[in-house]
Amino acid sequence: MDKWGASLKRDIDEAYAPGTERPAILLIAYGSCVATGLGVLHDFENRVRERYPGYPVRWAYTSDRIRSRLAVQVRRKSDSVVKAIRRLVLERFGPIIAQPLQIVPATENEVVEGLTQSVSRELGVPVSVGAPLLASNEDVRLCVRAMLSHLPQGRLSGEDVIFVGHGASHQAQACYAALSRLAATFDPHVHVATLSGDMPLQNVLPCLSSQRVFLVPLLSSVGKHTLRDIAGCADDSLKTFLEAKGHECVALKEGVLQHKAYADIWLSHLDAAMARAGQTVSLRDADAEAAAAEPHGVKQAETDKPALDR
């Protein structure tokens, strides 16, 4: 522990009487410099505030590039994970409940968990970390339900839809494969590919049967990967690749966080992290919300078609 950290820890020890708590919520995202992406993050923050009224809610961005660009372009300061936690602790908050907005438990998520726990040990303030979107078989089922609930408007029966995730050179890549298998049991024209890892778009080509193909980002918010790598006009974008193969391509420019069905999964992980930190509040009836949002036919299909091992 450096001198600054030791001094901060002494301040914390003096500030907290036994049993005193000032919990705070820290939302962690890669970040975005795009107005629509920042808007989606803001909307999710509002949902968190509605769900946990009275709790301070802060942000941390994992991308150094995004933080630097925000500082220059919009003169908006943003914190790294470590700096955000230190700032909250300096303001006498604790425990801290952190909810990352990553899709799968891959390298970036492991780094976030490592940083939060390292600072927690250094400063002696508990940090409870929520899971990413796809952390269990149940999350995979809920995500497929969300995918089928938010297929592109105007898509005709039998037209192919490809959900595109970031991918991972990691065992977490199996989460995307699980999504692909389960989605295909409900709609054989719904596919999953990734920008990196072992599920490239080329692997999906033999499965495509429609002239028009939709690309849907399976990313939390709009950023470089959506605007350039998926929906861009450059020679190396996925849209250009499909058009070169003779398909008409419609590429959506959105993130999944803007849709309630996906956001609810992250919120459920935040609930679990809050519970681990000993925080309980009166929440609205989540079961009723889930039932209202369920796509037609999926619930019954789950009993008739194969699902992931529980």
N, C-alpha and C positions, 0 to 999 in steps of 0.2 A: 504494500500500500504506500503511495507517495505521500508527501507532507500535506498536500491539499486534501487528499482523501482522508488522512488521519484527523485533520482539523475538522472536516465536515462530519466525520463519525462522532467526534466529541460533541459537536453542536447537536447532533441528532439525539445522542444519549441524554443530554441535558434537557432537550425540548420535550421528550416523551415521558410522561408519568406512566407507571404501570397501568395497563388496561386502556390507555388512551390511543385512539385510532383516528386517522384522517385519511381514509382510502381515496384513491384516485384511479382513473382508467386511462391507459395509454394504448392508443390505436397505432399499429405499425404497418406501414405499406411501403412498397418500392418507391412510390411517389409519382407525380405527373406534372408536366409543364403545360399540359393541354387544358384549356378552359373546361371542356366537357368532362375530362377526367377529374379535375379538381372539384367540379360540381358534384360528381357522383360520390366522391369521398366526403364532401360536406353533407350530402343527404344522408349518408350512412351515419355520420356523427350525430345528426339530428335524431335518427332512430335510436341510437344508443342513449342519448340524453333523455328521450321520452321513456325508454325502458328503465333507466336508472336515474330518476330525477334527483337532483341534489349532489350528484357525483361530478367532480371536475373531470373533464375529458380533454386529453392532449394528444398530439400526433408526433410520431417519429418516422422519418423516411430513411430507408436503408441505402438509397443510391446517393453516393457522393456527387455524381454528375447532376442529378435532379436538384439537390440542395444548392449547388453552385449556380445553376441556371435560374432557379427561383430568386436567388439573392440578386442576380444581375438584371433579369428581365422584368420582374415585378416588384423588386425590392422587398421580398418577403423572406424573412428568416425562418429557417426550419431546422429542427434538431435531428441528430443521429440518435440511435437507440440509447447509447450510453449517456449522451448529453441530456436527453429528455428525462431519463431516470434520475440523473444527478440533479437536474433542475427541480424536479418534483420533490426530491428528498431535501434539497436546500430550502424549499418552501414549506417544509415540515409535513409532507404528505407521506402516508404509509399505512397499510400495505398498498402496493401498486399492483393493479390487475392489468396485464398486457394482453392485447388480442392482435396477433399478426393476421394480415389479410392475404397471405400466400395461398396458392391453390393446393399444393401437395407438400408433404413433409420431406422436402429435399434439402439440398445444401444451404440455400438461403435461410430456410426455416431453422436448420440446425445452428447456423451462425447466430441468428436472433436469440434462440434459447440459450446458447452459450454466453452471449453478451449479457443478457438479463440476469442469469444466475451468477455470473462473475461479479457484476456490480452489486447484486443482492448480498453476496458473501462479504464483499469489501466494506459495504456501508452498514451491514447488519439490518437492512430493511427488507421484509419479505416481498417477493415478486412472484405472482401467480400468472403463468403464461397459458393462454388458450391455444387450442389446436388449429391448424390450417383447415381449409375447406374440406379436404378429403383425407380424413385421418382414420376412418374405419369403414367396414362394409356397409354399415347403416348410412354413413355419409355418401357413399357411392350410390346407394339406392335413392337417397333424397336428391342427389345431384342429377341423376338420370330423370327423375320426375320433373325437376326444374327445367332440364333441357327440353323435354317433350312439351312442357307448358309454354315455352318461349321459342318455338320454331318461327322462322322468318315469316312476316306477313306477306301474303301473296304467293306463298309456296304452294304448288299444286301437289296432289297425291302422286307419289312415285318419284318426285324430284329429290335429288340427293342433297343432303345437308352435311357439311363437314365442320365439326367443332374443332378448333385449333388451339391447343394448349402450348405452353412454353416448352415443356419437356424437361427431362433430367437424365444425366449420366449417373444414375443412382437407382437404388431399389425402388424409390418412390415412383419411377416410371411405370411400375405395375399398376398404379392407381388409374392411369389413363387407359391401359389395356382392359382393366376391369370395367371402366365406363363404357368402352367400345363394345365389349361382349354383352353387357346387360342392355345397353340401348338397342342393339341389333335384335334382341328378342322381342322388343315392342315395335320397332320400325326398322326393317332391313336397309332402308335408305338413309339412316342416320349413322354417321361415321365419326371417328375421332382420330386426329393426327396431331403431331407435335412439331414445333420448329426445330427442336434438337432431340437427341435420344434415338431410340430404335423404332419410332413410328412416324417416319416422314410421309409427306403427302404422296410421294411416288407409290407407296405401298397400297394406297387407297384407290389408285387409278383403275385397277382391274375390276373393282366393285362398283364403279360408277355406271349408271345405265341411262341417265337423263342428259338431255342437251344442256339444260340450265342447271348450274350447281351453285349452292349457297355456301359461303364461308362465314362461320360465326366464331369470333374470338372467345376462347375459354380462358380469359384473363380477367383479373379483378376490375381494372379500369382502363380507359383509353390512353395509349401512349405510343412510343416509337414502334413497338412490335405490331400493334394494330394498324397504325397509319402507314407504315413503310413496309414491314415484312409480310403482312397479310394482305392488306387492301391497297397497297401502293401501286404505282404504275412503272416502277423500275423493272429491269429485266429479271431481277432475282426475287421478285415478290411472288407469293403463292397465286395471287390473282392472275398475274401475267403468265405464270407457268400453266395454269389450267386453260387460259385462252389460247396458248400456243398448242395445246393438245386438242383444240377444236371445240371447247366448251364455252358457252356463255356463262360468265361468272358474276355473281352478285355478292360482294363482300361487305358485311356489316361493319360499322365503325362504332362499336359499343363495348362495354365491359359488363361482366355478369353481375357485379356488385349492384348495378342499378336495378336489378330485378329482385323483387321481394323474396321469391322462392330460394334464390341462392343466398341472399343476405341473411335469411332466417337460419341457415346452417351455421354461418359464422356467429350469429347472435347466440345460438344454442351453445357453442363452444365458449363464448364469453360468459354465459350463465354458469357453465361448469367451472370455469376459472374463478368466478366470483364466489361460488360455493366453497371451493377449496381454500379461499382466503377468508372464509367465515362471513361473507357478505350475503345477506338475503333481503330481497325486496318483494313487494307484491306485484307480480307480473300478470299481464293479461292472459287469457286462456289461449295458450299456443296451439292446443289440439283443435280448437274451433277454427283458428286461422288456417291451419294446415289443411283441414277438411275443405274449407271454402276455396283454397287455392289448388286443390288436386285436379289434374287434368282428367278429362273424361276417359274412362276405360283402363287407366293405369292400375288403380287399386285392385280391380277384379283380375286384371292380367297377372298381377304379382302372384296370385294363387294358382294360376294356370300354366305359367311359364317358368322356366328355370331362373333361379336367383343365385346370388353369391352365397357361398357358405357362411353361415352365421357363426 
